[in-house]
C-alpha cells in the first residue's frame, strides 16, 4: 500500500501550491501585411507571410 497523508492540507497551502498553474496568454503580435494577430516567429495563418515573404499559400474559407 502507498502511504497516505496524516492530515488534510489547508486551503491556503493548496492555493499557494497552485499559484503558478494559471493559464498564460502568449504574446501575440500584429502581422505587418494583413494586420491580423499571430504568434511571433511563425507564419501568419491568415495571409501566409513570414518576414515579408509569401511562404504559404492560404485558401480562403469561401473557396474551400
N, C-alpha and C positions, 0 to 999 in steps of 0.2 A: 504494500500500500504506500501511496505517496503521502508525505507529511502534509498536515492541514494547519492553517493558521490558528493560533491560540485565541486571538482576539480580532474583532472586526476593525478594519481600518476606518478612521474617521472620514467624514465628507471632505474636510479641509485637506487632509493628506491625499485623498484621491484626486481632488481638484488641482492640487499643486502638481501632482504627477502628470496629469493630463493637460497641463497648461500649454504644452508645446504641440498638442495634437490637432490644433485648429487647421482648417484648410486655408491655404495661402493662394491668393490670386497672382498668377505670374504677370510680370510686367509686359504689357502689350505696347507696341509702338504703331505709329501710323505709317502705312505704305506710302512712299513718296509718289508713286504712279497713280494709284486708284483711290488713295486716302482711306482704305479700309484698315481696321485694326488687325494686327497679326503678331505672332511671336517673333522676337528678334532672332536673327541668323537663320531664318527659314524662308522657303519660297512662299510668296503670298498666295493663299488659296483662292482668292477671287480673281486675280489677274495673271498669275503665273510668273511674275518678275522676281528676280533676285539680283541685288546690287546693280539695278538699272538695266539688266539684260533679260530678254524673254527666254526663260528656261523651260517652262512647262506650258503645254497647250491646254487651256481650260475650256471645257464645254459649258455653255450657259444652260441654265435649268430649263429654259423654254425649248432648246434644241434637243435636249436629252431624252 
